[in-house]
Amino acid sequence: MGVGGARAPRAVALGQGSAAASSTRSRQNRPSFGKLTIVSVLLTLFVLGGTYSAYYFYSTVKAFVVRADFGLPAQGGQQQNGGPADEEAVNLNKERVNILLLGTDKRLSEQGPSRTDTMIVVTVDPGTKTAGMLSIPRDLWVPIPGHSENRINVAHFLGERDKYPGGGPALAKKTVQYTLGIPVQYYVRINFEGFEKLIDAIGGIQVEVKSAIHDEKYPDNNYGYMTVDIPAGLQHMDGKTALQYARARHGSSDFSRARRQQQVLRAVRDKVLSLNIPLTRIPEMLKLVGDSVQTDLSLSEMYSLAKLAREISSEINSVVIDESMTTRQITPDGADVLLPNRELIREAVNQFLGNPNPTSTADQSAPALIRQEAARVDVQNGTLTPGLAQRTADYLKGKGYNVGSVSNADRSDYAKTILIDYSGKENTMRLLTQLFQVAKENVRHEQGIQGGPDIRLILGRDAAAQPLQ
């Protein structure tokens, strides 16, 4: 489903080995690669690779920090602002850190915002010395902060198009945070054609293909299609084949593709560990890269994570949000999307975090409940007090609420604040009721409409008389 009438480029997962591929169109030149490709890939691998991998990455990053002549900026390569300034810093030695991996396939000839259709959250917990991966399907239908519900992969597009603070990655992080109910502190955005070249640089990978891949609609580089066949069994894959294996969708499901992406990540990890690449080769490998990787992790933060990873267990919690946690639905405009079952996804998130028992509502903090429900709250001014709705909206945003539209109400003589619930998101309703001291008779429950808010807050004179602090 398009956004704003613009064509968003296709996005991919990871990256001819054993594949038989035919195409009626020539492939365009591939883009160059970002200065942090090797570092960012190793960052992903070290949290998945156990003690030996962690020690190797730690040594590598330590050398990067010490050797300024490698030509890396002091705070990392293509480093970007990750989002609004209200995000809290995380103590990488004591607090769990969650990193969003975003995959795109934006070509050099294309301008403007792009979608992502690979979203994987990597988590590292210094307390339990564990790590995990969670894959999010691109068609998941969720609220996007500041917008109505949409496919989750559209968040990046909207963030770039609307110049959201921190751009597409920041809005994607915020959307994932609301969807999963967990903080997302960092991101790594990768053009996976860069990942393809990395796989070639390490001599390819070994992958056990469980089911043969046949995709007659695999996208080529000229907006056309090509046929890709990868047989079952143990395959040695170069970068092109690995990319096709992880990216192919037709003939299987998006959930199968997510599992293959995690499989490719593990295969790259295994190959990197087997090579024990000497530090003297790192500068040479960095020259292969250009602009295909961006991150809001600084090099010093990678260094801190690497030190932590020396103690990370090699047992990884790998989770895919799949058909068991979602329901297919056709939207009024014909889009085929996945509606999340929030209770089942909450259980999956707990498994991903290494806690198989879902946290009860009573044990969760207000911010966690707000993120978990991700209720879109429209704020309206029902008084003659100028700017009341905007000030209230800004306050709610600072508390983590997903604020939608901000406007004047249908009239300006509301004596008391009104809360209207359209979706049954009871925890957010309860918190707002307490915050604004809304009387029971002024809490209403009405039928919602497609694309409308979950909750409407109409501010009365009582709210104007008691400004929020």
DOMAR-467881 format. One record per residue (C-alpha): residue in three letters; x, y, z. Coordinates in steps of 0.05 Angstrom, whole numbers, padded with zeros to 5 digits, always signed. Example, Ala and Ser with C-alpha at 12.3 -4.5 7.8 and 13.67 -1.06 7.14 Angstrom:
<sites>
ALA+00246-00090+00156
SER+00273-00021+00143
</sites>
This chain:
<sites>
MET+00000+00000+00000
GLY+00030+00066-00021
VAL+00040+00127+00021
GLY+00031+00196-00006
GLY+00027+00170-00077
ALA+00102+00159-00081
ARG+00134+00093-00099
ALA+00177+00069-00042
PRO+00235+00025-00063
ARG+00233-00048-00045
ALA+00272-00067+00018
VAL+00308-00131+00032
ALA+00334-00176+00086
LEU+00407-00200+00085
GLY+00444-00216+00029
GLN+00517-00347-00151
GLY+00536-00400-00119
SER+00483-00453-00123
ALA+00426-00409-00147
ALA+00402-00413-00219
ALA+00377-00343-00235
SER+00350-00316-00300
SER+00333-00244-00317
THR+00309-00207-00378
ARG+00340-00143-00354
SER+00412-00124-00338
ARG+00430-00109-00266
GLN+00450-00038-00249
ASN+00514-00021-00213
ARG+00508-00033-00139
PRO+00518+00023-00089
SER+00581+00031-00049
PHE+00586+00012+00024
GLY+00585+00049+00090
LYS+00647+00059+00132
LEU+00617+00020+00190
THR+00595-00041+00151
ILE+00647-00087+00181
VAL+00640-00058+00251
SER+00564-00059+00249
VAL+00562-00130+00222
LEU+00611-00153+00275
LEU+00568-00117+00327
THR+00509-00160+00306
LEU+00552-00222+00305
PHE+00585-00213+00372
VAL+00519-00211+00409
LEU+00501-00276+00375
GLY+00568-00310+00377
GLY+00587-00327+00448
THR+00652-00315+00486
TYR+00703-00326+00430
SER+00666-00282+00381
ALA+00658-00228+00434
TYR+00732-00229+00452
TYR+00751-00223+00379
PHE+00704-00165+00368
TYR+00726-00132+00432
SER+00798-00135+00409
THR+00780-00108+00341
VAL+00740-00049+00366
LYS+00793-00034+00418
ALA+00843-00029+00362
PHE+00796+00017+00324
VAL+00790+00063+00384
VAL+00866+00065+00394
ARG+00887+00071+00321
ALA+00860+00138+00297
ASP+00898+00129+00231
PHE+00844+00080+00208
GLY+00807+00142+00185
LEU+00743+00130+00225
PRO+00709+00190+00258
ALA+00719+00191+00333
GLN+00646+00174+00346
GLY+00636+00123+00290
GLY+00624+00124+00215
GLN+00559+00146+00183
GLN+00531+00162+00251
GLN+00463+00197+00254
ASN+00418+00225+00305
GLY+00374+00169+00329
GLY+00313+00208+00350
PRO+00284+00261+00396
ALA+00325+00285+00454
ASP+00276+00257+00505
GLU+00304+00186+00497
GLU+00340+00165+00560
ALA+00413+00144+00557
VAL+00427+00072+00574
ASN+00483+00047+00618
LEU+00512-00007+00573
ASN+00547-00041+00631
LYS+00485-00049+00674
GLU+00421-00042+00633
ARG+00391-00084+00578
VAL+00402-00053+00509
ASN+00357-00064+00448
ILE+00382-00049+00378
LEU+00336-00046+00317
LEU+00366-00073+00252
LEU+00334-00042+00191
GLY+00343-00070+00121
THR+00333-00028+00059
ASP+00347-00035-00015
LYS+00349+00037-00037
ARG+00385+00045-00104
LEU+00432+00101-00122
SER+00385+00126-00176
GLU+00327+00133-00127
GLN+00313+00195-00087
GLY+00265+00208-00029
PRO+00241+00166+00029
SER+00242+00091+00030
ARG+00209+00035+00068
THR+00242-00021+00106
ASP+00218-00092+00102
THR+00269-00124+00146
MET+00263-00107+00220
ILE+00300-00148+00272
VAL+00309-00128+00344
VAL+00373-00152+00378
THR+00374-00151+00454
VAL+00433-00158+00503
ASP+00422-00163+00578
PRO+00484-00151+00621
GLY+00448-00177+00682
THR+00432-00247+00656
LYS+00489-00248+00604
THR+00440-00267+00549
ALA+00422-00243+00479
GLY+00365-00252+00431
MET+00336-00237+00362
LEU+00264-00220+00346
SER+00238-00212+00274
ILE+00179-00167+00259
PRO+00136-00180+00196
ARG+00133-00119+00151
ASP+00058-00124+00141
LEU+00042-00118+00216
TRP-00015-00068+00223
VAL+00003-00021+00280
PRO-00006+00051+00304
ILE+00050+00095+00279
PRO+00063+00153+00328
GLY+00034+00217+00300
HIS-00003+00179+00245
SER-00060+00129+00238
GLU-00050+00054+00235
ASN-00008+00027+00177
ARG+00041-00027+00159
ILE+00100-00024+00207
ASN+00149-00019+00149
VAL+00117+00048+00129
ALA+00143+00081+00193
HIS+00212+00092+00164
PHE+00181+00122+00101
LEU+00138+00170+00141
GLY+00197+00190+00186
GLU+00238+00209+00125
ARG+00182+00242+00087
ASP+00158+00284+00146
LYS+00228+00300+00171
TYR+00214+00268+00239
PRO+00271+00285+00288
GLY+00323+00231+00274
GLY+00290+00214+00208
GLY+00262+00147+00186
PRO+00302+00104+00235
ALA+00278+00145+00295
LEU+00204+00137+00277
ALA+00216+00064+00262
LYS+00247+00056+00331
LYS+00190+00092+00364
THR+00138+00050+00327
VAL+00173-00015+00347
GLN+00177+00010+00418
TYR+00102+00022+00420
THR+00088-00045+00386
LEU+00131-00089+00430
GLY+00126-00049+00495
ILE+00201-00045+00504
PRO+00251+00012+00496
VAL+00293+00012+00432
GLN+00356+00052+00445
TYR+00395+00044+00380
TYR+00390+00026+00307
VAL+00434+00000+00251
ARG+00406+00012+00182
ILE+00438-00030+00127
ASN+00434-00031+00052
PHE+00439-00106+00044
GLU+00476-00101-00021
GLY+00533-00080+00024
PHE+00520-00143+00065
GLU+00525-00182+00000
LYS+00594-00155-00014
LEU+00616-00171+00057
ILE+00596-00244+00047
ASP+00638-00245-00015
ALA+00696-00214+00023
ILE+00695-00271+00075
GLY+00691-00324+00020
GLY+00617-00341+00025
ILE+00577-00380+00077
GLN+00550-00450+00089
VAL+00475-00454+00096
GLU+00431-00515+00105
VAL+00371-00502+00060
LYS+00313-00540+00091
SER+00264-00530+00033
ALA+00281-00513-00039
ILE+00268-00441-00059
HIS+00232-00425-00124
ASP+00214-00352-00134
GLU+00191-00329-00202
LYS+00180-00257-00178
TYR+00246-00241-00145
PRO+00257-00166-00158
ASP+00315-00147-00203
ASN+00351-00080-00204
ASN+00309-00051-00261
TYR+00241-00056-00227
GLY+00227-00122-00262
TYR+00229-00194-00239
MET+00274-00253-00245
THR+00269-00327-00227
VAL+00311-00354-00169
ASP+00320-00428-00152
ILE+00360-00452-00093
PRO+00359-00528-00081
ALA+00350-00560-00013
GLY+00410-00586+00025
LEU+00476-00558+00049
GLN+00496-00501+00002
HIS+00557-00457-00004
MET+00531-00388-00019
ASP+00566-00327-00045
GLY+00538-00258-00028
LYS+00488-00257-00086
THR+00459-00325-00069
ALA+00456-00311+00005
LEU+00419-00246-00009
GLN+00370-00283-00054
TYR+00360-00338-00002
ALA+00344-00288+00053
ARG+00303-00241+00009
ALA+00259-00290-00032
ARG+00187-00286-00011
HIS+00143-00316-00065
GLY+00131-00391-00058
SER+00137-00385+00017
SER+00113-00338+00072
ASP+00142-00274+00101
PHE+00151-00313+00166
SER+00194-00365+00131
ARG+00235-00309+00102
ALA+00246-00280+00172
ARG+00272-00347+00196
ARG+00319-00351+00136
GLN+00345-00282+00152
GLN+00363-00304+00222
GLN+00395-00367+00193
VAL+00439-00324+00147
LEU+00461-00281+00205
ARG+00483-00343+00243
ALA+00519-00370+00181
VAL+00558-00306+00173
ARG+00575-00308+00247
ASP+00602-00379+00240
LYS+00644-00361+00180
VAL+00674-00299+00213
LEU+00692-00340+00274
SER+00725-00393+00232
LEU+00768-00342+00194
ASN+00797-00305+00254
ILE+00809-00245+00208
PRO+00872-00209+00228
LEU+00867-00136+00248
THR+00914-00117+00192
ARG+00859-00135+00142
ILE+00806-00091+00174
PRO+00828-00025+00141
GLU+00830-00061+00073
MET+00759-00087+00084
LEU+00735-00018+00106
LYS+00756+00009+00039
LEU+00703-00034+00006
VAL+00648+00005+00041
GLY+00616+00072+00027
ASP+00547+00094+00049
SER+00506+00031+00059
VAL+00507+00031+00136
GLN+00482+00084+00184
THR+00477+00078+00260
ASP+00467+00120+00321
LEU+00516+00077+00360
SER+00582+00112+00370
LEU+00646+00073+00365
SER+00657+00081+00439
GLU+00588+00051+00452
MET+00606-00008+00407
TYR+00669-00015+00448
SER+00628-00017+00513
LEU+00581-00069+00483
ALA+00640-00111+00460
LYS+00668-00112+00531
LEU+00600-00136+00556
ALA+00594-00189+00502
ARG+00654-00227+00528
GLU+00607-00257+00579
ILE+00546-00267+00534
SER+00519-00338+00529
SER+00521-00371+00460
GLU+00449-00395+00469
ILE+00407-00343+00433
ASN+00332-00332+00441
SER+00309-00329+00369
VAL+00236-00309+00359
VAL+00194-00293+00298
ILE+00127-00258+00303
ASP+00089-00306+00258
GLU+00020-00329+00236
SER+00006-00357+00306
MET+00008-00287+00335
THR-00028-00249+00279
THR-00092-00250+00239
ARG-00095-00234+00165
GLN-00144-00179+00145
ILE-00160-00140+00082
THR-00166-00065+00096
PRO-00221-00024+00063
ASP-00172-00001+00010
GLY-00152-00072-00007
ALA-00086-00080+00031
ASP-00070-00149+00058
VAL-00044-00137+00129
LEU-00031-00173+00194
LEU-00069-00154+00256
PRO-00027-00166+00319
ASN-00053-00209+00377
ARG-00022-00166+00431
GLU-00026-00218+00486
LEU+00010-00270+00444
ILE+00061-00219+00421
ARG+00073-00199+00493
GLU+00088-00272+00509
ALA+00136-00275+00449
VAL+00171-00212+00473
ASN+00179-00243+00542
GLN+00209-00305+00509
PHE+00255-00261+00468
LEU+00277-00225+00532
GLY+00291-00291+00566
ASN+00230-00287+00611
PRO+00180-00342+00591
ASN+00128-00317+00640
PRO+00090-00256+00615
THR+00093-00197+00662
SER+00025-00184+00694
THR-00007-00116+00685
ALA-00002-00103+00759
ASP+00074-00111+00756
GLN+00084-00063+00697
SER+00101+00010+00704
ALA+00057+00064+00673
PRO+00107+00077+00616
ALA+00109+00003+00600
LEU+00034-00001+00598
ILE+00030+00060+00553
ARG+00081+00030+00505
GLN+00048-00038+00506
GLU-00021-00013+00485
ALA+00006+00041+00438
ALA-00062+00075+00440
ARG-00068+00134+00392
VAL-00095+00192+00433
ASP-00126+00252+00397
VAL-00126+00316+00440
GLN-00179+00370+00431
ASN-00188+00437+00465
GLY-00259+00445+00490
THR-00246+00513+00521
LEU-00229+00584+00501
THR-00159+00577+00532
PRO-00109+00587+00474
GLY-00058+00531+00464
LEU-00087+00485+00516
ALA-00091+00424+00470
GLN-00020+00433+00444
ARG+00010+00442+00513
THR-00026+00380+00538
ALA-00005+00341+00477
ASP+00068+00360+00488
TYR+00063+00338+00560
LEU+00032+00271+00541
LYS+00086+00259+00489
GLY+00138+00271+00542
LYS+00105+00216+00583
GLY+00108+00167+00525
TYR+00037+00172+00500
ASN+00024+00162+00425
VAL-00009+00229+00410
GLY-00047+00234+00344
SER-00082+00297+00321
VAL-00085+00361+00362
SER-00145+00407+00348
ASN-00204+00446+00375
ALA-00265+00408+00397
ASP-00335+00416+00367
ARG-00349+00470+00417
SER-00312+00512+00469
ASP-00357+00509+00530
TYR-00338+00442+00560
ALA-00337+00450+00635
LYS-00308+00381+00649
THR-00257+00340+00612
ILE-00285+00282+00571
LEU-00251+00216+00553
ILE-00279+00174+00496
ASP-00254+00103+00488
TYR-00260+00074+00418
SER-00217+00011+00423
GLY-00219-00018+00493
LYS-00147-00001+00512
GLU-00164+00000+00585
ASN-00096+00012+00615
THR-00085+00077+00577
MET-00156+00098+00592
ARG-00145+00084+00666
LEU-00081+00124+00668
LEU-00111+00183+00631
THR-00173+00181+00676
GLN-00128+00186+00737
LEU-00083+00239+00706
PHE-00140+00286+00688
GLN-00186+00265+00746
VAL-00242+00250+00698
ALA-00308+00232+00732
LYS-00340+00165+00715
GLU-00399+00199+00681
ASN-00351+00234+00633
VAL-00317+00170+00610
ARG-00352+00144+00547
HIS-00344+00082+00504
GLU-00362+00088+00431
GLN-00352+00049+00366
GLY-00287+00069+00331
ILE-00276+00080+00257
GLN-00220+00055+00210
GLY-00161+00101+00216
GLY-00190+00139+00275
PRO-00161+00147+00345
ASP-00163+00096+00400
ILE-00180+00150+00451
ARG-00205+00222+00445
LEU-00187+00270+00501
ILE-00232+00332+00502
LEU-00203+00383+00551
GLY-00252+00422+00594
ARG-00245+00484+00637
ASP-00225+00439+00695
ALA-00162+00420+00656
ALA-00148+00493+00640
ALA-00153+00511+00714
GLN-00103+00457+00735
PRO-00044+00457+00686
LEU-00004+00393+00683
GLN+00065+00397+00716
</sites>
